[in-house]
């Protein structure tokens, strides 16, 4: 069995699209709407920060 090349980069955009499309299948909502919500929540989470 050959190993896959590890040169492929997975971007945040690809992750957002994957999560959004999976959620859209389950909920019946629009993929773009879910993707926008994910990005919005990510921005809010960065502003809050974590306790250390």
mmCIF entry with sequence, helices, sheets and N, C-alpha, C, O atoms, coordinates in Angstrom:
data_MODEL
# 
_entry.id   MODEL 
# 
_entity.id                         1 
_entity.type                       polymer 
_entity.pdbx_number_of_molecules   1 
# 
_entity_poly.entity_id                      1 
_entity_poly.type                           'polypeptide(L)' 
_entity_poly.nstd_linkage                   no 
_entity_poly.nstd_monomer                   no 
_entity_poly.pdbx_seq_one_letter_code       
;(UNK)(UNK)(UNK)(UNK)(UNK)(UNK)(UNK)(UNK)(UNK)(UNK)(UNK)(UNK)(UNK)(UNK)(UNK)(UNK)
(UNK)(UNK)(UNK)(UNK)(UNK)(UNK)(UNK)(UNK)(UNK)(UNK)(UNK)(UNK)(UNK)(UNK)(UNK)(UNK)
(UNK)(UNK)(UNK)(UNK)(UNK)(UNK)(UNK)(UNK)(UNK)(UNK)(UNK)(UNK)(UNK)(UNK)(UNK)(UNK)
(UNK)(UNK)(UNK)(UNK)
;
_entity_poly.pdbx_seq_one_letter_code_can   XXXXXXXXXXXXXXXXXXXXXXXXXXXXXXXXXXXXXXXXXXXXXXXXXXXX 
_entity_poly.pdbx_strand_id                 A 
# 
loop_
_entity_poly_seq.entity_id 
_entity_poly_seq.num 
_entity_poly_seq.mon_id 
_entity_poly_seq.hetero 
1 1  UNK n 
1 2  UNK n 
1 3  UNK n 
1 4  UNK n 
1 5  UNK n 
1 6  UNK n 
1 7  UNK n 
1 8  UNK n 
1 9  UNK n 
1 10 UNK n 
1 11 UNK n 
1 12 UNK n 
1 13 UNK n 
1 14 UNK n 
1 15 UNK n 
1 16 UNK n 
1 17 UNK n 
1 18 UNK n 
1 19 UNK n 
1 20 UNK n 
1 21 UNK n 
1 22 UNK n 
1 23 UNK n 
1 24 UNK n 
1 25 UNK n 
1 26 UNK n 
1 27 UNK n 
1 28 UNK n 
1 29 UNK n 
1 30 UNK n 
1 31 UNK n 
1 32 UNK n 
1 33 UNK n 
1 34 UNK n 
1 35 UNK n 
1 36 UNK n 
1 37 UNK n 
1 38 UNK n 
1 39 UNK n 
1 40 UNK n 
1 41 UNK n 
1 42 UNK n 
1 43 UNK n 
1 44 UNK n 
1 45 UNK n 
1 46 UNK n 
1 47 UNK n 
1 48 UNK n 
1 49 UNK n 
1 50 UNK n 
1 51 UNK n 
1 52 UNK n 
# 
_struct_asym.id          A 
_struct_asym.entity_id   1 
# 
loop_
_struct_conf.conf_type_id 
_struct_conf.id 
_struct_conf.pdbx_PDB_helix_id 
_struct_conf.beg_label_comp_id 
_struct_conf.beg_label_asym_id 
_struct_conf.beg_label_seq_id 
_struct_conf.pdbx_beg_PDB_ins_code 
_struct_conf.end_label_comp_id 
_struct_conf.end_label_asym_id 
_struct_conf.end_label_seq_id 
_struct_conf.pdbx_end_PDB_ins_code 
_struct_conf.beg_auth_comp_id 
_struct_conf.beg_auth_asym_id 
_struct_conf.beg_auth_seq_id 
_struct_conf.end_auth_comp_id 
_struct_conf.end_auth_asym_id 
_struct_conf.end_auth_seq_id 
_struct_conf.pdbx_PDB_helix_class 
_struct_conf.details 
_struct_conf.pdbx_PDB_helix_length 
HELX_P HELX_P1 AA1 UNK A 12 ? UNK A 27 ? UNK A 12 UNK A 27 1 ? 16 
HELX_P HELX_P2 AA2 UNK A 31 ? UNK A 48 ? UNK A 31 UNK A 48 1 ? 18 
# 
_struct_conf_type.id          HELX_P 
_struct_conf_type.criteria    ? 
_struct_conf_type.reference   ? 
# 
loop_
_atom_site.group_PDB 
_atom_site.id 
_atom_site.type_symbol 
_atom_site.label_atom_id 
_atom_site.label_alt_id 
_atom_site.label_comp_id 
_atom_site.label_asym_id 
_atom_site.label_entity_id 
_atom_site.label_seq_id 
_atom_site.pdbx_PDB_ins_code 
_atom_site.Cartn_x 
_atom_site.Cartn_y 
_atom_site.Cartn_z 
_atom_site.occupancy 
_atom_site.B_iso_or_equiv 
_atom_site.pdbx_formal_charge 
_atom_site.auth_seq_id 
_atom_site.auth_comp_id 
_atom_site.auth_asym_id 
_atom_site.auth_atom_id 
_atom_site.pdbx_PDB_model_num 
ATOM 1   N N  . UNK A 1 1  ? 0.846   -1.175 0.000  1.00 0.00 ? 1  UNK A N  1 
ATOM 2   C CA . UNK A 1 1  ? 0.000   0.000  0.000  1.00 0.00 ? 1  UNK A CA 1 
ATOM 3   C C  . UNK A 1 1  ? 0.893   1.240  0.000  1.00 0.00 ? 1  UNK A C  1 
ATOM 4   O O  . UNK A 1 1  ? 1.845   1.327  0.775  1.00 0.00 ? 1  UNK A O  1 
ATOM 5   N N  . UNK A 1 2  ? 0.583   2.184  -0.861 1.00 0.00 ? 2  UNK A N  1 
ATOM 6   C CA . UNK A 1 2  ? 1.375   3.403  -0.950 1.00 0.00 ? 2  UNK A CA 1 
ATOM 7   C C  . UNK A 1 2  ? 0.838   4.456  0.007  1.00 0.00 ? 2  UNK A C  1 
ATOM 8   O O  . UNK A 1 2  ? -0.368  4.544  0.237  1.00 0.00 ? 2  UNK A O  1 
ATOM 9   N N  . UNK A 1 3  ? 1.746   5.255  0.563  1.00 0.00 ? 3  UNK A N  1 
ATOM 10  C CA . UNK A 1 3  ? 1.348   6.343  1.446  1.00 0.00 ? 3  UNK A CA 1 
ATOM 11  C C  . UNK A 1 3  ? 0.910   7.543  0.636  1.00 0.00 ? 3  UNK A C  1 
ATOM 12  O O  . UNK A 1 3  ? 1.462   7.814  -0.431 1.00 0.00 ? 3  UNK A O  1 
ATOM 13  N N  . UNK A 1 4  ? -0.068  8.254  1.131  1.00 0.00 ? 4  UNK A N  1 
ATOM 14  C CA . UNK A 1 4  ? -0.514  9.479  0.472  1.00 0.00 ? 4  UNK A CA 1 
ATOM 15  C C  . UNK A 1 4  ? 0.505   10.584 0.711  1.00 0.00 ? 4  UNK A C  1 
ATOM 16  O O  . UNK A 1 4  ? 1.205   10.592 1.724  1.00 0.00 ? 4  UNK A O  1 
ATOM 17  N N  . UNK A 1 5  ? 0.576   11.487 -0.207 1.00 0.00 ? 5  UNK A N  1 
ATOM 18  C CA . UNK A 1 5  ? 1.467   12.622 -0.053 1.00 0.00 ? 5  UNK A CA 1 
ATOM 19  C C  . UNK A 1 5  ? 0.929   13.543 1.036  1.00 0.00 ? 5  UNK A C  1 
ATOM 20  O O  . UNK A 1 5  ? -0.274  13.799 1.088  1.00 0.00 ? 5  UNK A O  1 
ATOM 21  N N  . UNK A 1 6  ? 1.791   14.035 1.892  1.00 0.00 ? 6  UNK A N  1 
ATOM 22  C CA . UNK A 1 6  ? 1.370   14.920 2.974  1.00 0.00 ? 6  UNK A CA 1 
ATOM 23  C C  . UNK A 1 6  ? 1.485   16.378 2.574  1.00 0.00 ? 6  UNK A C  1 
ATOM 24  O O  . UNK A 1 6  ? 1.398   17.259 3.429  1.00 0.00 ? 6  UNK A O  1 
ATOM 25  N N  . UNK A 1 7  ? 1.679   16.652 1.289  1.00 0.00 ? 7  UNK A N  1 
ATOM 26  C CA . UNK A 1 7  ? 1.820   18.018 0.818  1.00 0.00 ? 7  UNK A CA 1 
ATOM 27  C C  . UNK A 1 7  ? 0.491   18.757 0.724  1.00 0.00 ? 7  UNK A C  1 
ATOM 28  O O  . UNK A 1 7  ? 0.479   19.985 0.647  1.00 0.00 ? 7  UNK A O  1 
ATOM 29  N N  . UNK A 1 8  ? -0.609  18.047 0.730  1.00 0.00 ? 8  UNK A N  1 
ATOM 30  C CA . UNK A 1 8  ? -1.920  18.682 0.614  1.00 0.00 ? 8  UNK A CA 1 
ATOM 31  C C  . UNK A 1 8  ? -2.221  19.482 1.872  1.00 0.00 ? 8  UNK A C  1 
ATOM 32  O O  . UNK A 1 8  ? -2.165  18.956 2.984  1.00 0.00 ? 8  UNK A O  1 
ATOM 33  N N  . UNK A 1 9  ? -2.536  20.742 1.690  1.00 0.00 ? 9  UNK A N  1 
ATOM 34  C CA . UNK A 1 9  ? -2.844  21.620 2.815  1.00 0.00 ? 9  UNK A CA 1 
ATOM 35  C C  . UNK A 1 9  ? -4.357  21.755 2.948  1.00 0.00 ? 9  UNK A C  1 
ATOM 36  O O  . UNK A 1 9  ? -5.055  21.992 1.963  1.00 0.00 ? 9  UNK A O  1 
ATOM 37  N N  . UNK A 1 10 ? -4.845  21.606 4.145  1.00 0.00 ? 10 UNK A N  1 
ATOM 38  C CA . UNK A 1 10 ? -6.267  21.801 4.403  1.00 0.00 ? 10 UNK A CA 1 
ATOM 39  C C  . UNK A 1 10 ? -6.420  23.184 5.012  1.00 0.00 ? 10 UNK A C  1 
ATOM 40  O O  . UNK A 1 10 ? -5.820  23.489 6.043  1.00 0.00 ? 10 UNK A O  1 
ATOM 41  N N  . UNK A 1 11 ? -7.221  24.014 4.372  1.00 0.00 ? 11 UNK A N  1 
ATOM 42  C CA . UNK A 1 11 ? -7.394  25.389 4.824  1.00 0.00 ? 11 UNK A CA 1 
ATOM 43  C C  . UNK A 1 11 ? -8.597  25.502 5.755  1.00 0.00 ? 11 UNK A C  1 
ATOM 44  O O  . UNK A 1 11 ? -9.448  24.614 5.803  1.00 0.00 ? 11 UNK A O  1 
ATOM 45  N N  . UNK A 1 12 ? -8.651  26.604 6.488  1.00 0.00 ? 12 UNK A N  1 
ATOM 46  C CA . UNK A 1 12 ? -9.803  26.862 7.350  1.00 0.00 ? 12 UNK A CA 1 
ATOM 47  C C  . UNK A 1 12 ? -11.064 26.971 6.512  1.00 0.00 ? 12 UNK A C  1 
ATOM 48  O O  . UNK A 1 12 ? -12.134 26.534 6.936  1.00 0.00 ? 12 UNK A O  1 
ATOM 49  N N  . UNK A 1 13 ? -10.946 27.552 5.326  1.00 0.00 ? 13 UNK A N  1 
ATOM 50  C CA . UNK A 1 13 ? -12.091 27.679 4.435  1.00 0.00 ? 13 UNK A CA 1 
ATOM 51  C C  . UNK A 1 13 ? -12.665 26.306 4.078  1.00 0.00 ? 13 UNK A C  1 
ATOM 52  O O  . UNK A 1 13 ? -13.883 26.135 4.027  1.00 0.00 ? 13 UNK A O  1 
ATOM 53  N N  . UNK A 1 14 ? -11.802 25.346 3.834  1.00 0.00 ? 14 UNK A N  1 
ATOM 54  C CA . UNK A 1 14 ? -12.249 23.992 3.515  1.00 0.00 ? 14 UNK A CA 1 
ATOM 55  C C  . UNK A 1 14 ? -12.927 23.332 4.717  1.00 0.00 ? 14 UNK A C  1 
ATOM 56  O O  . UNK A 1 14 ? -13.904 22.599 4.564  1.00 0.00 ? 14 UNK A O  1 
ATOM 57  N N  . UNK A 1 15 ? -12.407 23.594 5.894  1.00 0.00 ? 15 UNK A N  1 
ATOM 58  C CA . UNK A 1 15 ? -13.010 23.028 7.107  1.00 0.00 ? 15 UNK A CA 1 
ATOM 59  C C  . UNK A 1 15 ? -14.387 23.634 7.337  1.00 0.00 ? 15 UNK A C  1 
ATOM 60  O O  . UNK A 1 15 ? -15.345 22.916 7.624  1.00 0.00 ? 15 UNK A O  1 
ATOM 61  N N  . UNK A 1 16 ? -14.491 24.976 7.211  1.00 0.00 ? 16 UNK A N  1 
ATOM 62  C CA . UNK A 1 16 ? -15.791 25.632 7.363  1.00 0.00 ? 16 UNK A CA 1 
ATOM 63  C C  . UNK A 1 16 ? -16.800 25.056 6.373  1.00 0.00 ? 16 UNK A C  1 
ATOM 64  O O  . UNK A 1 16 ? -17.934 24.760 6.749  1.00 0.00 ? 16 UNK A O  1 
ATOM 65  N N  . UNK A 1 17 ? -16.401 24.896 5.114  1.00 0.00 ? 17 UNK A N  1 
ATOM 66  C CA . UNK A 1 17 ? -17.311 24.383 4.091  1.00 0.00 ? 17 UNK A CA 1 
ATOM 67  C C  . UNK A 1 17 ? -17.731 22.957 4.395  1.00 0.00 ? 17 UNK A C  1 
ATOM 68  O O  . UNK A 1 17 ? -18.893 22.599 4.205  1.00 0.00 ? 17 UNK A O  1 
ATOM 69  N N  . UNK A 1 18 ? -16.802 22.142 4.863  1.00 0.00 ? 18 UNK A N  1 
ATOM 70  C CA . UNK A 1 18 ? -17.108 20.755 5.186  1.00 0.00 ? 18 UNK A CA 1 
ATOM 71  C C  . UNK A 1 18 ? -18.105 20.657 6.340  1.00 0.00 ? 18 UNK A C  1 
ATOM 72  O O  . UNK A 1 18 ? -19.083 19.914 6.262  1.00 0.00 ? 18 UNK A O  1 
ATOM 73  N N  . UNK A 1 19 ? -17.852 21.407 7.406  1.00 0.00 ? 19 UNK A N  1 
ATOM 74  C CA . UNK A 1 19 ? -18.754 21.399 8.564  1.00 0.00 ? 19 UNK A CA 1 
ATOM 75  C C  . UNK A 1 19 ? -20.116 21.965 8.176  1.00 0.00 ? 19 UNK A C  1 
ATOM 76  O O  . UNK A 1 19 ? -21.153 21.428 8.565  1.00 0.00 ? 19 UNK A O  1 
ATOM 77  N N  . UNK A 1 20 ? -20.107 23.048 7.412  1.00 0.00 ? 20 UNK A N  1 
ATOM 78  C CA . UNK A 1 20 ? -21.364 23.685 7.012  1.00 0.00 ? 20 UNK A CA 1 
ATOM 79  C C  . UNK A 1 20 ? -22.191 22.763 6.116  1.00 0.00 ? 20 UNK A C  1 
ATOM 80  O O  . UNK A 1 20 ? -23.406 22.668 6.287  1.00 0.00 ? 20 UNK A O  1 
ATOM 81  N N  . UNK A 1 21 ? -21.554 22.089 5.173  1.00 0.00 ? 21 UNK A N  1 
ATOM 82  C CA . UNK A 1 21 ? -22.314 21.223 4.280  1.00 0.00 ? 21 UNK A CA 1 
ATOM 83  C C  . UNK A 1 21 ? -22.853 20.003 5.018  1.00 0.00 ? 21 UNK A C  1 
ATOM 84  O O  . UNK A 1 21 ? -23.968 19.556 4.749  1.00 0.00 ? 21 UNK A O  1 
ATOM 85  N N  . UNK A 1 22 ? -22.080 19.469 5.933  1.00 0.00 ? 22 UNK A N  1 
ATOM 86  C CA . UNK A 1 22 ? -22.550 18.339 6.729  1.00 0.00 ? 22 UNK A CA 1 
ATOM 87  C C  . UNK A 1 22 ? -23.744 18.742 7.588  1.00 0.00 ? 22 UNK A C  1 
ATOM 88  O O  . UNK A 1 22 ? -24.732 18.012 7.678  1.00 0.00 ? 22 UNK A O  1 
ATOM 89  N N  . UNK A 1 23 ? -23.643 19.911 8.216  1.00 0.00 ? 23 UNK A N  1 
ATOM 90  C CA . UNK A 1 23 ? -24.744 20.417 9.044  1.00 0.00 ? 23 UNK A CA 1 
ATOM 91  C C  . UNK A 1 23 ? -25.970 20.716 8.196  1.00 0.00 ? 23 UNK A C  1 
ATOM 92  O O  . UNK A 1 23 ? -27.098 20.465 8.619  1.00 0.00 ? 23 UNK A O  1 
ATOM 93  N N  . UNK A 1 24 ? -25.753 21.248 7.004  1.00 0.00 ? 24 UNK A N  1 
ATOM 94  C CA . UNK A 1 24 ? -26.864 21.573 6.112  1.00 0.00 ? 24 UNK A CA 1 
ATOM 95  C C  . UNK A 1 24 ? -27.633 20.317 5.704  1.00 0.00 ? 24 UNK A C  1 
ATOM 96  O O  . UNK A 1 24 ? -28.859 20.340 5.591  1.00 0.00 ? 24 UNK A O  1 
ATOM 97  N N  . UNK A 1 25 ? -26.922 19.251 5.492  1.00 0.00 ? 25 UNK A N  1 
ATOM 98  C CA . UNK A 1 25 ? -27.577 17.988 5.134  1.00 0.00 ? 25 UNK A CA 1 
ATOM 99  C C  . UNK A 1 25 ? -28.481 17.525 6.273  1.00 0.00 ? 25 UNK A C  1 
ATOM 100 O O  . UNK A 1 25 ? -29.595 17.053 6.045  1.00 0.00 ? 25 UNK A O  1 
ATOM 101 N N  . UNK A 1 26 ? -27.987 17.668 7.501  1.00 0.00 ? 26 UNK A N  1 
ATOM 102 C CA . UNK A 1 26 ? -28.747 17.213 8.668  1.00 0.00 ? 26 UNK A CA 1 
ATOM 103 C C  . UNK A 1 26 ? -29.916 18.128 9.012  1.00 0.00 ? 26 UNK A C  1 
ATOM 104 O O  . UNK A 1 26 ? -30.965 17.660 9.456  1.00 0.00 ? 26 UNK A O  1 
ATOM 105 N N  . UNK A 1 27 ? -29.737 19.444 8.805  1.00 0.00 ? 27 UNK A N  1 
ATOM 106 C CA . UNK A 1 27 ? -30.758 20.398 9.248  1.00 0.00 ? 27 UNK A CA 1 
ATOM 107 C C  . UNK A 1 27 ? -31.640 20.933 8.128  1.00 0.00 ? 27 UNK A C  1 
ATOM 108 O O  . UNK A 1 27 ? -32.734 21.436 8.384  1.00 0.00 ? 27 UNK A O  1 
ATOM 109 N N  . UNK A 1 28 ? -31.166 20.826 6.878  1.00 0.00 ? 28 UNK A N  1 
ATOM 110 C CA . UNK A 1 28 ? -31.933 21.351 5.761  1.00 0.00 ? 28 UNK A CA 1 
ATOM 111 C C  . UNK A 1 28 ? -31.731 22.841 5.536  1.00 0.00 ? 28 UNK A C  1 
ATOM 112 O O  . UNK A 1 28 ? -32.421 23.435 4.707  1.00 0.00 ? 28 UNK A O  1 
ATOM 113 N N  . UNK A 1 29 ? -30.799 23.456 6.257  1.00 0.00 ? 29 UNK A N  1 
ATOM 114 C CA . UNK A 1 29 ? -30.520 24.883 6.086  1.00 0.00 ? 29 UNK A CA 1 
ATOM 115 C C  . UNK A 1 29 ? -29.558 25.098 4.920  1.00 0.00 ? 29 UNK A C  1 
ATOM 116 O O  . UNK A 1 29 ? -28.978 24.151 4.388  1.00 0.00 ? 29 UNK A O  1 
ATOM 117 N N  . UNK A 1 30 ? -29.403 26.371 4.536  1.00 0.00 ? 30 UNK A N  1 
ATOM 118 C CA . UNK A 1 30 ? -28.517 26.742 3.455  1.00 0.00 ? 30 UNK A CA 1 
ATOM 119 C C  . UNK A 1 30 ? -27.058 26.664 3.922  1.00 0.00 ? 30 UNK A C  1 
ATOM 120 O O  . UNK A 1 30 ? -26.725 27.122 5.015  1.00 0.00 ? 30 UNK A O  1 
ATOM 121 N N  . UNK A 1 31 ? -26.195 26.081 3.085  1.00 0.00 ? 31 UNK A N  1 
ATOM 122 C CA . UNK A 1 31 ? -24.787 25.917 3.425  1.00 0.00 ? 31 UNK A CA 1 
ATOM 123 C C  . UNK A 1 31 ? -24.121 27.268 3.679  1.00 0.00 ? 31 UNK A C  1 
ATOM 124 O O  . UNK A 1 31 ? -23.357 27.413 4.634  1.00 0.00 ? 31 UNK A O  1 
ATOM 125 N N  . UNK A 1 32 ? -24.403 28.251 2.837  1.00 0.00 ? 32 UNK A N  1 
ATOM 126 C CA . UNK A 1 32 ? -23.772 29.564 2.986  1.00 0.00 ? 32 UNK A CA 1 
ATOM 127 C C  . UNK A 1 32 ? -24.147 30.237 4.297  1.00 0.00 ? 32 UNK A C  1 
ATOM 128 O O  . UNK A 1 32 ? -23.320 30.892 4.931  1.00 0.00 ? 32 UNK A O  1 
ATOM 129 N N  . UNK A 1 33 ? -25.401 30.068 4.695  1.00 0.00 ? 33 UNK A N  1 
ATOM 130 C CA . UNK A 1 33 ? -25.858 30.663 5.953  1.00 0.00 ? 33 UNK A CA 1 
ATOM 131 C C  . UNK A 1 33 ? -25.132 30.032 7.144  1.00 0.00 ? 33 UNK A C  1 
ATOM 132 O O  . UNK A 1 33 ? -24.697 30.740 8.052  1.00 0.00 ? 33 UNK A O  1 
ATOM 133 N N  . UNK A 1 34 ? -25.006 28.737 7.142  1.00 0.00 ? 34 UNK A N  1 
ATOM 134 C CA . UNK A 1 34 ? -24.314 28.036 8.224  1.00 0.00 ? 34 UNK A CA 1 
ATOM 135 C C  . UNK A 1 34 ? -22.845 28.420 8.243  1.00 0.00 ? 34 UNK A C  1 
ATOM 136 O O  . UNK A 1 34 ? -22.269 28.620 9.312  1.00 0.00 ? 34 UNK A O  1 
ATOM 137 N N  . UNK A 1 35 ? -22.236 28.524 7.072  1.00 0.00 ? 35 UNK A N  1 
ATOM 138 C CA . UNK A 1 35 ? -20.828 28.900 6.979  1.00 0.00 ? 35 UNK A CA 1 
ATOM 139 C C  . UNK A 1 35 ? -20.593 30.310 7.535  1.00 0.00 ? 35 UNK A C  1 
ATOM 140 O O  . UNK A 1 35 ? -19.598 30.551 8.218  1.00 0.00 ? 35 UNK A O  1 
ATOM 141 N N  . UNK A 1 36 ? -21.495 31.222 7.247  1.00 0.00 ? 36 UNK A N  1 
ATOM 142 C CA . UNK A 1 36 ? -21.396 32.586 7.781  1.00 0.00 ? 36 UNK A CA 1 
ATOM 143 C C  . UNK A 1 36 ? -21.508 32.579 9.301  1.00 0.00 ? 36 UNK A C  1 
ATOM 144 O O  . UNK A 1 36 ? -20.773 33.294 9.982  1.00 0.00 ? 36 UNK A O  1 
ATOM 145 N N  . UNK A 1 37 ? -22.422 31.774 9.835  1.00 0.00 ? 37 UNK A N  1 
ATOM 146 C CA . UNK A 1 37 ? -22.576 31.673 11.287 1.00 0.00 ? 37 UNK A CA 1 
ATOM 147 C C  . UNK A 1 37 ? -21.317 31.129 11.945 1.00 0.00 ? 37 UNK A C  1 
ATOM 148 O O  . UNK A 1 37 ? -20.911 31.610 13.003 1.00 0.00 ? 37 UNK A O  1 
ATOM 149 N N  . UNK A 1 38 ? -20.699 30.134 11.330 1.00 0.00 ? 38 UNK A N  1 
ATOM 150 C CA . UNK A 1 38 ? -19.466 29.573 11.878 1.00 0.00 ? 38 UNK A CA 1 
ATOM 151 C C  . UNK A 1 38 ? -18.366 30.629 11.940 1.00 0.00 ? 38 UNK A C  1 
ATOM 152 O O  . UNK A 1 38 ? -17.657 30.737 12.940 1.00 0.00 ? 38 UNK A O  1 
ATOM 153 N N  . UNK A 1 39 ? -18.230 31.396 10.882 1.00 0.00 ? 39 UNK A N  1 
ATOM 154 C CA . UNK A 1 39 ? -17.202 32.434 10.843 1.00 0.00 ? 39 UNK A CA 1 
ATOM 155 C C  . UNK A 1 39 ? -17.489 33.529 11.869 1.00 0.00 ? 39 UNK A C  1 
ATOM 156 O O  . UNK A 1 39 ? -16.573 34.050 12.504 1.00 0.00 ? 39 UNK A O  1 
ATOM 157 N N  . UNK A 1 40 ? -18.758 33.870 12.022 1.00 0.00 ? 40 UNK A N  1 
ATOM 158 C CA . UNK A 1 40 ? -19.156 34.906 12.977 1.00 0.00 ? 40 UNK A CA 1 
ATOM 159 C C  . UNK A 1 40 ? -18.822 34.454 14.407 1.00 0.00 ? 40 UNK A C  1 
ATOM 160 O O  . UNK A 1 40 ? -18.271 35.228 15.190 1.00 0.00 ? 40 UNK A O  1 
ATOM 161 N N  . UNK A 1 41 ? -19.153 33.214 14.740 1.00 0.00 ? 41 UNK A N  1 
ATOM 162 C CA . UNK A 1 41 ? -18.880 32.703 16.078 1.00 0.00 ? 41 UNK A CA 1 
ATOM 163 C C  . UNK A 1 41 ? -17.388 32.592 16.330 1.00 0.00 ? 41 UNK A C  1 
ATOM 164 O O  . UNK A 1 41 ? -16.937 32.799 17.457 1.00 0.00 ? 41 UNK A O  1 
ATOM 165 N N  . UNK A 1 42 ? -16.616 32.269 15.307 1.00 0.00 ? 42 UNK A N  1 
ATOM 166 C CA . UNK A 1 42 ? -15.166 32.178 15.445 1.00 0.00 ? 42 UNK A CA 1 
ATOM 167 C C  . UNK A 1 42 ? -14.584 33.537 15.788 1.00 0.00 ? 42 UNK A C  1 
ATOM 168 O O  . UNK A 1 42 ? -13.699 33.636 16.639 1.00 0.00 ? 42 UNK A O  1 
ATOM 169 N N  . UNK A 1 43 ? -15.068 34.584 15.138 1.00 0.00 ? 43 UNK A N  1 
ATOM 170 C CA . UNK A 1 43 ? -14.581 35.938 15.407 1.00 0.00 ? 43 UNK A CA 1 
ATOM 171 C C  . UNK A 1 43 ? -14.924 36.359 16.834 1.00 0.00 ? 43 UNK A C  1 
ATOM 172 O O  . UNK A 1 43 ? -14.105 36.987 17.505 1.00 0.00 ? 43 UNK A O  1 
ATOM 173 N N  . UNK A 1 44 ? -16.109 36.025 17.297 1.00 0.00 ? 44 UNK A N  1 
ATOM 174 C CA . UNK A 1 44 ? -16.510 36.361 18.663 1.00 0.00 ? 44 UNK A CA 1 
ATOM 175 C C  . UNK A 1 44 ? -15.660 35.604 19.677 1.00 0.00 ? 44 UNK A C  1 
ATOM 176 O O  . UNK A 1 44 ? -15.277 36.163 20.705 1.00 0.00 ? 44 UNK A O  1 
ATOM 177 N N  . UNK A 1 45 ? -15.364 34.337 19.397 1.00 0.00 ? 45 UNK A N  1 
ATOM 178 C CA . UNK A 1 45 ? -14.576 33.533 20.320 1.00 0.00 ? 45 UNK A CA 1 
ATOM 179 C C  . UNK A 1 45 ? -13.152 34.079 20.452 1.00 0.00 ? 45 UNK A C  1 
ATOM 180 O O  . UNK A 1 45 ? -12.580 34.044 21.542 1.00 0.00 ? 45 UNK A O  1 
ATOM 181 N N  . UNK A 1 46 ? -12.582 34.576 19.377 1.00 0.00 ? 46 UNK A N  1 
ATOM 182 C CA . UNK A 1 46 ? -11.238 35.144 19.438 1.00 0.00 ? 46 UNK A CA 1 
ATOM 183 C C  . UNK A 1 46 ? -11.224 36.404 20.300 1.00 0.00 ? 46 UNK A C  1 
ATOM 184 O O  . UNK A 1 46 ? -10.244 36.670 20.995 1.00 0.00 ? 46 UNK A O  1 
ATOM 185 N N  . UNK A 1 47 ? -12.298 37.174 20.258 1.00 0.00 ? 47 UNK A N  1 
ATOM 186 C CA . UNK A 1 47 ? -12.369 38.413 21.026 1.00 0.00 ? 47 UNK A CA 1 
ATOM 187 C C  . UNK A 1 47 ? -12.464 38.135 22.528 1.00 0.00 ? 47 UNK A C  1 
ATOM 188 O O  . UNK A 1 47 ? -11.991 38.933 23.338 1.00 0.00 ? 47 UNK A O  1 
ATOM 189 N N  . UNK A 1 48 ? -13.064 37.022 22.897 1.00 0.00 ? 48 UNK A N  1 
ATOM 190 C CA . UNK A 1 48 ? -13.248 36.677 24.309 1.00 0.00 ? 48 UNK A CA 1 
ATOM 191 C C  . UNK A 1 48 ? -11.950 36.171 24.926 1.00 0.00 ? 48 UNK A C  1 
ATOM 192 O O  . UNK A 1 48 ? -11.561 36.625 26.002 1.00 0.00 ? 48 UNK A O  1 
ATOM 193 N N  . UNK A 1 49 ? -11.289 35.254 24.269 1.00 0.00 ? 49 UNK A N  1 
ATOM 194 C CA . UNK A 1 49 ? -10.055 34.679 24.806 1.00 0.00 ? 49 UNK A CA 1 
ATOM 195 C C  . UNK A 1 49 ? -10.322 33.623 25.843 1.00 0.00 ? 49 UNK A C  1 
ATOM 196 O O  . UNK A 1 49 ? -11.459 33.446 26.279 1.00 0.00 ? 49 UNK A O  1 
ATOM 197 N N  . UNK A 1 50 ? -9.281  32.917 26.245 1.00 0.00 ? 50 UNK A N  1 
ATOM 198 C CA . UNK A 1 50 ? -9.413  31.836 27.221 1.00 0.00 ? 50 UNK A CA 1 
ATOM 199 C C  . UNK A 1 50 ? -8.660  32.178 28.501 1.00 0.00 ? 50 UNK A C  1 
ATOM 200 O O  . UNK A 1 50 ? -7.657  32.890 28.477 1.00 0.00 ? 50 UNK A O  1 
ATOM 201 N N  . UNK A 1 51 ? -9.154  31.665 29.603 1.00 0.00 ? 51 UNK A N  1 
ATOM 202 C CA . UNK A 1 51 ? -8.466  31.846 30.880 1.00 0.00 ? 51 UNK A CA 1 
ATOM 203 C C  . UNK A 1 51 ? -7.201  30.979 30.878 1.00 0.00 ? 51 UNK A C  1 
ATOM 204 O O  . UNK A 1 51 ? -7.192  29.879 30.326 1.00 0.00 ? 51 UNK A O  1 
ATOM 205 N N  . UNK A 1 52 ? -6.165  31.478 31.487 1.00 0.00 ? 52 UNK A N  1 
ATOM 206 C CA . UNK A 1 52 ? -4.912  30.699 31.518 1.00 0.00 ? 52 UNK A CA 1 
ATOM 207 C C  . UNK A 1 52 ? -4.589  30.261 32.898 1.00 0.00 ? 52 UNK A C  1 
ATOM 208 O O  . UNK A 1 52 ? -3.575  29.598 33.114 1.00 0.00 ? 52 UNK A O  1 
# 
